[in-house]
Amino acid sequence: MTGRPFLGAISGLFLGLFVALDLQQFGVRPLDSFGVFGLPLIGLILGAAFGMWAPLGRR
């Protein structure tokens, strides 16, 4: 396996959490169940996928 899926998942989780809280603070989206759990979960999954796809690691 190439890349770093665990690092990508953690980064995606923090990015999704930041986006959810940022949208709530600027009044774009209310803080509901999707905003709190959905965006960080999507970030976690996409971060892990991009982490596995990334051309990093030993060759």
N, CA, C and O atoms as a Tripos MOL2 file, in Angstrom:
@<TRIPOS>MOLECULE
protein
  236   235    59     0     0
PROTEIN
NO_CHARGES

@<TRIPOS>ATOM
      1 N           0.8490   -1.1710    0.0000 N.3       1 MET1
      2 CA          0.0000    0.0000    0.0000 C.3       1 MET1
      3 C           0.8970    1.2370    0.0000 C.2       1 MET1
      4 O           1.8670    1.3040    0.7550 O.2       1 MET1
      5 N           0.5820    2.1870   -0.8230 N.am      2 THR2
      6 CA          1.3380    3.4250   -0.8480 C.3       2 THR2
      7 C           0.5440    4.5160   -0.1580 C.2       2 THR2
      8 O          -0.6490    4.3610    0.1050 O.2       2 THR2
      9 N           1.2050    5.6050    0.1270 N.am      3 GLY3
     10 CA          0.5360    6.7240    0.7560 C.3       3 GLY3
     11 C           0.4130    6.5390    2.2490 C.2       3 GLY3
     12 O           0.9750    5.6090    2.8290 O.2       3 GLY3
     13 N          -0.3170    7.4230    2.8490 N.am      4 ARG4
     14 CA         -0.5270    7.4070    4.2980 C.3       4 ARG4
     15 C          -2.0160    7.6010    4.5940 C.2       4 ARG4
     16 O          -2.4550    8.7270    4.8310 O.2       4 ARG4
     17 N          -2.7960    6.5140    4.5840 N.am      5 PRO5
     18 CA         -4.2460    6.6730    4.7590 C.3       5 PRO5
     19 C          -4.6360    7.1400    6.1600 C.2       5 PRO5
     20 O          -5.6220    7.8610    6.3120 O.2       5 PRO5
     21 N          -3.8870    6.7450    7.1800 N.am      6 PHE6
     22 CA         -4.2290    7.1690    8.5430 C.3       6 PHE6
     23 C          -4.0240    8.6690    8.7110 C.2       6 PHE6
     24 O          -4.8630    9.3510    9.2990 O.2       6 PHE6
     25 N          -2.9220    9.1780    8.2020 N.am      7 LEU7
     26 CA         -2.6550   10.6090    8.2670 C.3       7 LEU7
     27 C          -3.6830   11.3880    7.4540 C.2       7 LEU7
     28 O          -4.1270   12.4580    7.8720 O.2       7 LEU7
     29 N          -4.0590   10.8580    6.3000 N.am      8 GLY8
     30 CA         -5.0880   11.4980    5.4900 C.3       8 GLY8
     31 C          -6.4390   11.5110    6.1750 C.2       8 GLY8
     32 O          -7.1790   12.4890    6.0690 O.2       8 GLY8
     33 N          -6.7730   10.4270    6.8820 N.am      9 ALA9
     34 CA         -8.0530   10.3580    7.5790 C.3       9 ALA9
     35 C          -8.1090   11.3690    8.7260 C.2       9 ALA9
     36 O          -9.1240   12.0380    8.9170 O.2       9 ALA9
     37 N          -7.0360   11.4780    9.4750 N.am     10 ILE10
     38 CA         -7.0060   12.4420   10.5790 C.3      10 ILE10
     39 C          -7.0690   13.8700   10.0410 C.2      10 ILE10
     40 O          -7.7710   14.7140   10.5960 O.2      10 ILE10
     41 N          -6.3410   14.1380    8.9690 N.am     11 SER11
     42 CA         -6.3750   15.4730    8.3590 C.3      11 SER11
     43 C          -7.7620   15.7940    7.8090 C.2      11 SER11
     44 O          -8.2500   16.9130    7.9660 O.2      11 SER11
     45 N          -8.3910   14.8200    7.1670 N.am     12 GLY12
     46 CA         -9.7380   15.0240    6.6480 C.3      12 GLY12
     47 C         -10.7610   15.2440    7.7530 C.2      12 GLY12
     48 O         -11.7000   16.0230    7.5910 O.2      12 GLY12
     49 N         -10.5800   14.5580    8.8740 N.am     13 LEU13
     50 CA        -11.4770   14.7420   10.0150 C.3      13 LEU13
     51 C         -11.3790   16.1660   10.5470 C.2      13 LEU13
     52 O         -12.3960   16.8140   10.7940 O.2      13 LEU13
     53 N         -10.1600   16.6470   10.7220 N.am     14 PHE14
     54 CA         -9.9910   18.0140   11.2160 C.3      14 PHE14
     55 C         -10.4750   19.0470   10.2100 C.2      14 PHE14
     56 O         -11.0370   20.0730   10.5960 O.2      14 PHE14
     57 N         -10.2640   18.7880    8.9220 N.am     15 LEU15
     58 CA        -10.7480   19.7070    7.9010 C.3      15 LEU15
     59 C         -12.2750   19.7540    7.8860 C.2      15 LEU15
     60 O         -12.8570   20.8350    7.7920 O.2      15 LEU15
     61 N         -12.9270   18.6020    7.9780 N.am     16 GLY16
     62 CA        -14.3890   18.5640    8.0120 C.3      16 GLY16
     63 C         -14.9530   19.2350    9.2480 C.2      16 GLY16
     64 O         -15.9760   19.9160    9.1760 O.2      16 GLY16
     65 N         -14.2970   19.0490   10.3800 N.am     17 LEU17
     66 CA        -14.7390   19.6980   11.6150 C.3      17 LEU17
     67 C         -14.5800   21.2100   11.5080 C.2      17 LEU17
     68 O         -15.4600   21.9620   11.9270 O.2      17 LEU17
     69 N         -13.4590   21.6530   10.9490 N.am     18 PHE18
     70 CA        -13.2420   23.0870   10.7690 C.3      18 PHE18
     71 C         -14.2730   23.6920    9.8300 C.2      18 PHE18
     72 O         -14.8010   24.7690   10.1060 O.2      18 PHE18
     73 N         -14.5670   23.0210    8.7310 N.am     19 VAL19
     74 CA        -15.5450   23.5430    7.7730 C.3      19 VAL19
     75 C         -16.9310   23.6050    8.4080 C.2      19 VAL19
     76 O         -17.6570   24.5780    8.2010 O.2      19 VAL19
     77 N         -17.3110   22.5820    9.1790 N.am     20 ALA20
     78 CA        -18.6260   22.5810    9.8240 C.3      20 ALA20
     79 C         -18.7440   23.7250   10.8270 C.2      20 ALA20
     80 O         -19.7610   24.4190   10.8610 O.2      20 ALA20
     81 N         -17.7250   23.9210   11.6290 N.am     21 LEU21
     82 CA        -17.7770   25.0070   12.6160 C.3      21 LEU21
     83 C         -17.6610   26.3710   11.9530 C.2      21 LEU21
     84 O         -18.2710   27.3350   12.4150 O.2      21 LEU21
     85 N         -16.8920   26.4640   10.8840 N.am     22 ASP22
     86 CA        -16.7520   27.7200   10.1620 C.3      22 ASP22
     87 C         -18.0760   28.1300    9.5260 C.2      22 ASP22
     88 O         -18.4710   29.2920    9.6140 O.2      22 ASP22
     89 N         -18.7590   27.1910    8.8880 N.am     23 LEU23
     90 CA        -20.0590   27.4940    8.2890 C.3      23 LEU23
     91 C         -21.0800   27.8900    9.3470 C.2      23 LEU23
     92 O         -21.9420   28.7320    9.0950 O.2      23 LEU23
     93 N         -20.9880   27.2950   10.5120 N.am     24 GLN24
     94 CA        -21.9170   27.6380   11.5810 C.3      24 GLN24
     95 C         -21.6110   29.0250   12.1380 C.2      24 GLN24
     96 O         -22.5370   29.7910   12.4050 O.2      24 GLN24
     97 N         -20.3550   29.3610   12.3160 N.am     25 GLN25
     98 CA        -19.9910   30.6460   12.9000 C.3      25 GLN25
     99 C         -20.3330   31.8160   11.9870 C.2      25 GLN25
    100 O         -20.6790   32.8930   12.4710 O.2      25 GLN25
    101 N         -20.2410   31.6220   10.6820 N.am     26 PHE26
    102 CA        -20.5730   32.6880    9.7500 C.3      26 PHE26
    103 C         -22.0440   32.7010    9.3740 C.2      26 PHE26
    104 O         -22.4560   33.5090    8.5420 O.2      26 PHE26
    105 N         -22.8340   31.8350    9.9590 N.am     27 GLY27
    106 CA        -24.2730   31.8550    9.7560 C.3      27 GLY27
    107 C         -24.7360   31.2990    8.4260 C.2      27 GLY27
    108 O         -25.8730   31.5440    8.0220 O.2      27 GLY27
    109 N         -23.8900   30.5620    7.7390 N.am     28 VAL28
    110 CA        -24.2780   29.9840    6.4600 C.3      28 VAL28
    111 C         -25.1540   28.7650    6.6740 C.2      28 VAL28
    112 O         -26.1110   28.5430    5.9320 O.2      28 VAL28
    113 N         -24.8330   27.9800    7.6810 N.am     29 ARG29
    114 CA        -25.5680   26.7400    7.9530 C.3      29 ARG29
    115 C         -25.7650   26.6180    9.4580 C.2      29 ARG29
    116 O         -24.8170   26.8140   10.2190 O.2      29 ARG29
    117 N         -26.9810   26.2980    9.9030 N.am     30 PRO30
    118 CA        -27.1830   26.1170   11.3440 C.3      30 PRO30
    119 C         -26.4740   24.8630   11.8420 C.2      30 PRO30
    120 O         -26.2060   23.9330   11.0810 O.2      30 PRO30
    121 N         -26.1870   24.8630   13.1030 N.am     31 LEU31
    122 CA        -25.4810   23.7370   13.7120 C.3      31 LEU31
    123 C         -26.4980   22.6320   14.0100 C.2      31 LEU31
    124 O         -27.0690   22.5710   15.0990 O.2      31 LEU31
    125 N         -26.7090   21.7650   13.0230 N.am     32 ASP32
    126 CA        -27.6340   20.6580   13.1770 C.3      32 ASP32
    127 C         -26.8540   19.3520   13.1690 C.2      32 ASP32
    128 O         -25.6240   19.3600   13.2170 O.2      32 ASP32
    129 N         -27.5580   18.2400   13.1090 N.am     33 SER33
    130 CA        -26.8700   16.9480   13.2090 C.3      33 SER33
    131 C         -25.9760   16.6750   12.0070 C.2      33 SER33
    132 O         -24.9170   16.0680   12.1660 O.2      33 SER33
    133 N         -26.3750   17.1100   10.7930 N.am     34 PHE34
    134 CA        -25.5050   16.8780    9.6300 C.3      34 PHE34
    135 C         -24.2510   17.7340    9.7010 C.2      34 PHE34
    136 O         -23.1590   17.2740    9.3640 O.2      34 PHE34
    137 N         -24.4040   18.9580   10.1320 N.am     35 GLY35
    138 CA        -23.2490   19.8440   10.2170 C.3      35 GLY35
    139 C         -22.2290   19.3750   11.2270 C.2      35 GLY35
    140 O         -21.0280   19.5510   11.0250 O.2      35 GLY35
    141 N         -22.6870   18.7820   12.3070 N.am     36 VAL36
    142 CA        -21.7770   18.3430   13.3540 C.3      36 VAL36
    143 C         -21.1590   16.9960   13.0110 C.2      36 VAL36
    144 O         -19.9610   16.8020   13.2220 O.2      36 VAL36
    145 N         -21.9390   16.0680   12.4930 N.am     37 PHE37
    146 CA        -21.4360   14.7080   12.2520 C.3      37 PHE37
    147 C         -21.1750   14.4000   10.7850 C.2      37 PHE37
    148 O         -20.2820   13.6100   10.4780 O.2      37 PHE37
    149 N         -21.9190   14.9940    9.8850 N.am     38 GLY38
    150 CA        -21.8090   14.6480    8.4720 C.3      38 GLY38
    151 C         -20.5490   15.1600    7.8080 C.2      38 GLY38
    152 O         -19.8450   14.3980    7.1450 O.2      38 GLY38
    153 N         -20.2520   16.4410    7.9760 N.am     39 LEU39
    154 CA        -19.0840   17.0030    7.3140 C.3      39 LEU39
    155 C         -17.7720   16.4150    7.8290 C.2      39 LEU39
    156 O         -16.9050   16.1090    7.0110 O.2      39 LEU39
    157 N         -17.5730   16.2370    9.1460 N.am     40 PRO40
    158 CA        -16.3490   15.5620    9.5750 C.3      40 PRO40
    159 C         -16.2640   14.1080    9.1090 C.2      40 PRO40
    160 O         -15.1700   13.6210    8.8230 O.2      40 PRO40
    161 N         -17.3870   13.4140    9.0290 N.am     41 LEU41
    162 CA        -17.3750   12.0370    8.5520 C.3      41 LEU41
    163 C         -17.0170   11.9710    7.0670 C.2      41 LEU41
    164 O         -16.2580   11.0990    6.6450 O.2      41 LEU41
    165 N         -17.5650   12.8930    6.2800 N.am     42 ILE42
    166 CA        -17.2060   12.9650    4.8650 C.3      42 ILE42
    167 C         -15.7300   13.3030    4.7110 C.2      42 ILE42
    168 O         -15.0470   12.7330    3.8600 O.2      42 ILE42
    169 N         -15.2350   14.2280    5.5320 N.am     43 GLY43
    170 CA        -13.8180   14.5610    5.4990 C.3      43 GLY43
    171 C         -12.9370   13.3930    5.8860 C.2      43 GLY43
    172 O         -11.8610   13.2120    5.3140 O.2      43 GLY43
    173 N         -13.3730   12.5990    6.8450 N.am     44 LEU44
    174 CA        -12.6200   11.4140    7.2730 C.3      44 LEU44
    175 C         -12.5100   10.4010    6.1410 C.2      44 LEU44
    176 O         -11.4340    9.8610    5.8870 O.2      44 LEU44
    177 N         -13.6110   10.1480    5.4680 N.am     45 ILE45
    178 CA        -13.6220    9.1630    4.3850 C.3      45 ILE45
    179 C         -12.8210    9.6640    3.1840 C.2      45 ILE45
    180 O         -12.0210    8.9210    2.6150 O.2      45 ILE45
    181 N         -13.0340   10.9200    2.8000 N.am     46 LEU46
    182 CA        -12.2960   11.4570    1.6590 C.3      46 LEU46
    183 C         -10.8040   11.5870    1.9730 C.2      46 LEU46
    184 O          -9.9680   11.3670    1.0960 O.2      46 LEU46
    185 N         -10.4680   11.9390    3.2050 N.am     47 GLY47
    186 CA         -9.0620   12.0310    3.5860 C.3      47 GLY47
    187 C          -8.3690   10.6900    3.5360 C.2      47 GLY47
    188 O          -7.2250   10.6040    3.0870 O.2      47 GLY47
    189 N          -9.0380    9.6370    3.9880 N.am     48 ALA48
    190 CA         -8.4540    8.2930    3.9190 C.3      48 ALA48
    191 C          -8.3080    7.8410    2.4750 C.2      48 ALA48
    192 O          -7.3110    7.2110    2.1210 O.2      48 ALA48
    193 N          -9.2910    8.1560    1.6350 N.am     49 ALA49
    194 CA         -9.2060    7.7730    0.2230 C.3      49 ALA49
    195 C          -8.0680    8.5090   -0.4730 C.2      49 ALA49
    196 O          -7.3060    7.9050   -1.2280 O.2      49 ALA49
    197 N          -7.9500    9.8000   -0.2240 N.am     50 PHE50
    198 CA         -6.8520   10.5540   -0.8290 C.3      50 PHE50
    199 C          -5.5120   10.1380   -0.2420 C.2      50 PHE50
    200 O          -4.4940   10.1860   -0.9320 O.2      50 PHE50
    201 N          -5.4990    9.7310    1.0170 N.am     51 GLY51
    202 CA         -4.2640    9.2550    1.6220 C.3      51 GLY51
    203 C          -3.7900    7.9440    1.0080 C.2      51 GLY51
    204 O          -2.5850    7.7390    0.8630 O.2      51 GLY51
    205 N          -4.6980    7.0630    0.6500 N.am     52 MET52
    206 CA         -4.3040    5.8160   -0.0170 C.3      52 MET52
    207 C          -3.8920    6.0650   -1.4600 C.2      52 MET52
    208 O          -3.0270    5.3620   -1.9840 O.2      52 MET52
    209 N          -4.4980    7.0550   -2.1110 N.am     53 TRP53
    210 CA         -4.2150    7.3430   -3.4990 C.3      53 TRP53
    211 C          -2.9230    8.1450   -3.6770 C.2      53 TRP53
    212 O          -2.3070    8.0970   -4.7420 O.2      53 TRP53
    213 N          -2.5140    8.8750   -2.6460 N.am     54 ALA54
    214 CA         -1.3670    9.7670   -2.7670 C.3      54 ALA54
    215 C          -0.0960    9.0210   -3.1100 C.2      54 ALA54
    216 O           0.1540    7.9420   -2.5730 O.2      54 ALA54
    217 N           0.7000    9.5700   -3.9840 N.am     55 PRO55
    218 CA          1.9510    8.9070   -4.3880 C.3      55 PRO55
    219 C           3.0730    9.1570   -3.3940 C.2      55 PRO55
    220 O           4.1370    9.6530   -3.7650 O.2      55 PRO55
    221 N           2.8430    8.8190   -2.1470 N.am     56 LEU56
    222 CA          3.8570    9.0030   -1.1070 C.3      56 LEU56
    223 C           4.3100    7.6430   -0.5930 C.2      56 LEU56
    224 O           3.6520    6.6310   -0.8340 O.2      56 LEU56
    225 N           5.3970    7.6240    0.0930 N.am     57 GLY57
    226 CA          5.8750    6.3810    0.6870 C.3      57 GLY57
    227 C           7.0500    5.7960   -0.0780 C.2      57 GLY57
    228 O           7.5740    6.4130   -1.0050 O.2      57 GLY57
    229 N           7.4500    4.6170    0.3130 N.am     58 ARG58
    230 CA          8.5700    3.9480   -0.3200 C.3      58 ARG58
    231 C           8.1660    3.4080   -1.6700 C.2      58 ARG58
    232 O           7.0090    3.0440   -1.8830 O.2      58 ARG58
    233 N           9.1130    3.3570   -2.5750 N.am     59 ARG59
    234 CA          8.8300    2.8340   -3.9150 C.3      59 ARG59
    235 C           9.4870    1.5150   -4.0990 C.2      59 ARG59
    236 O           9.3680    0.9100   -5.1640 O.2      59 ARG59
@<TRIPOS>BOND
     1     1     2 1
     2     2     3 1
     3     3     4 2
     4     3     5 am
     5     5     6 1
     6     6     7 1
     7     7     8 2
     8     7     9 am
     9     9    10 1
    10    10    11 1
    11    11    12 2
    12    11    13 am
    13    13    14 1
    14    14    15 1
    15    15    16 2
    16    15    17 am
    17    17    18 1
    18    18    19 1
    19    19    20 2
    20    19    21 am
    21    21    22 1
    22    22    23 1
    23    23    24 2
    24    23    25 am
    25    25    26 1
    26    26    27 1
    27    27    28 2
    28    27    29 am
    29    29    30 1
    30    30    31 1
    31    31    32 2
    32    31    33 am
    33    33    34 1
    34    34    35 1
    35    35    36 2
    36    35    37 am
    37    37    38 1
    38    38    39 1
    39    39    40 2
    40    39    41 am
    41    41    42 1
    42    42    43 1
    43    43    44 2
    44    43    45 am
    45    45    46 1
    46    46    47 1
    47    47    48 2
    48    47    49 am
    49    49    50 1
    50    50    51 1
    51    51    52 2
    52    51    53 am
    53    53    54 1
    54    54    55 1
    55    55    56 2
    56    55    57 am
    57    57    58 1
    58    58    59 1
    59    59    60 2
    60    59    61 am
    61    61    62 1
    62    62    63 1
    63    63    64 2
    64    63    65 am
    65    65    66 1
    66    66    67 1
    67    67    68 2
    68    67    69 am
    69    69    70 1
    70    70    71 1
    71    71    72 2
    72    71    73 am
    73    73    74 1
    74    74    75 1
    75    75    76 2
    76    75    77 am
    77    77    78 1
    78    78    79 1
    79    79    80 2
    80    79    81 am
    81    81    82 1
    82    82    83 1
    83    83    84 2
    84    83    85 am
    85    85    86 1
    86    86    87 1
    87    87    88 2
    88    87    89 am
    89    89    90 1
    90    90    91 1
    91    91    92 2
    92    91    93 am
    93    93    94 1
    94    94    95 1
    95    95    96 2
    96    95    97 am
    97    97    98 1
    98    98    99 1
    99    99   100 2
   100    99   101 am
   101   101   102 1
   102   102   103 1
   103   103   104 2
   104   103   105 am
   105   105   106 1
   106   106   107 1
   107   107   108 2
   108   107   109 am
   109   109   110 1
   110   110   111 1
   111   111   112 2
   112   111   113 am
   113   113   114 1
   114   114   115 1
   115   115   116 2
   116   115   117 am
   117   117   118 1
   118   118   119 1
   119   119   120 2
   120   119   121 am
   121   121   122 1
   122   122   123 1
   123   123   124 2
   124   123   125 am
   125   125   126 1
   126   126   127 1
   127   127   128 2
   128   127   129 am
   129   129   130 1
   130   130   131 1
   131   131   132 2
   132   131   133 am
   133   133   134 1
   134   134   135 1
   135   135   136 2
   136   135   137 am
   137   137   138 1
   138   138   139 1
   139   139   140 2
   140   139   141 am
   141   141   142 1
   142   142   143 1
   143   143   144 2
   144   143   145 am
   145   145   146 1
   146   146   147 1
   147   147   148 2
   148   147   149 am
   149   149   150 1
   150   150   151 1
   151   151   152 2
   152   151   153 am
   153   153   154 1
   154   154   155 1
   155   155   156 2
   156   155   157 am
   157   157   158 1
   158   158   159 1
   159   159   160 2
   160   159   161 am
   161   161   162 1
   162   162   163 1
   163   163   164 2
   164   163   165 am
   165   165   166 1
   166   166   167 1
   167   167   168 2
   168   167   169 am
   169   169   170 1
   170   170   171 1
   171   171   172 2
   172   171   173 am
   173   173   174 1
   174   174   175 1
   175   175   176 2
   176   175   177 am
   177   177   178 1
   178   178   179 1
   179   179   180 2
   180   179   181 am
   181   181   182 1
   182   182   183 1
   183   183   184 2
   184   183   185 am
   185   185   186 1
   186   186   187 1
   187   187   188 2
   188   187   189 am
   189   189   190 1
   190   190   191 1
   191   191   192 2
   192   191   193 am
   193   193   194 1
   194   194   195 1
   195   195   196 2
   196   195   197 am
   197   197   198 1
   198   198   199 1
   199   199   200 2
   200   199   201 am
   201   201   202 1
   202   202   203 1
   203   203   204 2
   204   203   205 am
   205   205   206 1
   206   206   207 1
   207   207   208 2
   208   207   209 am
   209   209   210 1
   210   210   211 1
   211   211   212 2
   212   211   213 am
   213   213   214 1
   214   214   215 1
   215   215   216 2
   216   215   217 am
   217   217   218 1
   218   218   219 1
   219   219   220 2
   220   219   221 am
   221   221   222 1
   222   222   223 1
   223   223   224 2
   224   223   225 am
   225   225   226 1
   226   226   227 1
   227   227   228 2
   228   227   229 am
   229   229   230 1
   230   230   231 1
   231   231   232 2
   232   231   233 am
   233   233   234 1
   234   234   235 1
   235   235   236 2
@<TRIPOS>SUBSTRUCTURE
     1 MET1         2 RESIDUE 1 A MET
     2 THR2         6 RESIDUE 1 A THR
     3 GLY3        10 RESIDUE 1 A GLY
     4 ARG4        14 RESIDUE 1 A ARG
     5 PRO5        18 RESIDUE 1 A PRO
     6 PHE6        22 RESIDUE 1 A PHE
     7 LEU7        26 RESIDUE 1 A LEU
     8 GLY8        30 RESIDUE 1 A GLY
     9 ALA9        34 RESIDUE 1 A ALA
    10 ILE10       38 RESIDUE 1 A ILE
    11 SER11       42 RESIDUE 1 A SER
    12 GLY12       46 RESIDUE 1 A GLY
    13 LEU13       50 RESIDUE 1 A LEU
    14 PHE14       54 RESIDUE 1 A PHE
    15 LEU15       58 RESIDUE 1 A LEU
    16 GLY16       62 RESIDUE 1 A GLY
    17 LEU17       66 RESIDUE 1 A LEU
    18 PHE18       70 RESIDUE 1 A PHE
    19 VAL19       74 RESIDUE 1 A VAL
    20 ALA20       78 RESIDUE 1 A ALA
    21 LEU21       82 RESIDUE 1 A LEU
    22 ASP22       86 RESIDUE 1 A ASP
    23 LEU23       90 RESIDUE 1 A LEU
    24 GLN24       94 RESIDUE 1 A GLN
    25 GLN25       98 RESIDUE 1 A GLN
    26 PHE26      102 RESIDUE 1 A PHE
    27 GLY27      106 RESIDUE 1 A GLY
    28 VAL28      110 RESIDUE 1 A VAL
    29 ARG29      114 RESIDUE 1 A ARG
    30 PRO30      118 RESIDUE 1 A PRO
    31 LEU31      122 RESIDUE 1 A LEU
    32 ASP32      126 RESIDUE 1 A ASP
    33 SER33      130 RESIDUE 1 A SER
    34 PHE34      134 RESIDUE 1 A PHE
    35 GLY35      138 RESIDUE 1 A GLY
    36 VAL36      142 RESIDUE 1 A VAL
    37 PHE37      146 RESIDUE 1 A PHE
    38 GLY38      150 RESIDUE 1 A GLY
    39 LEU39      154 RESIDUE 1 A LEU
    40 PRO40      158 RESIDUE 1 A PRO
    41 LEU41      162 RESIDUE 1 A LEU
    42 ILE42      166 RESIDUE 1 A ILE
    43 GLY43      170 RESIDUE 1 A GLY
    44 LEU44      174 RESIDUE 1 A LEU
    45 ILE45      178 RESIDUE 1 A ILE
    46 LEU46      182 RESIDUE 1 A LEU
    47 GLY47      186 RESIDUE 1 A GLY
    48 ALA48      190 RESIDUE 1 A ALA
    49 ALA49      194 RESIDUE 1 A ALA
    50 PHE50      198 RESIDUE 1 A PHE
    51 GLY51      202 RESIDUE 1 A GLY
    52 MET52      206 RESIDUE 1 A MET
    53 TRP53      210 RESIDUE 1 A TRP
    54 ALA54      214 RESIDUE 1 A ALA
    55 PRO55      218 RESIDUE 1 A PRO
    56 LEU56      222 RESIDUE 1 A LEU
    57 GLY57      226 RESIDUE 1 A GLY
    58 ARG58      230 RESIDUE 1 A ARG
    59 ARG59      234 RESIDUE 1 A ARG
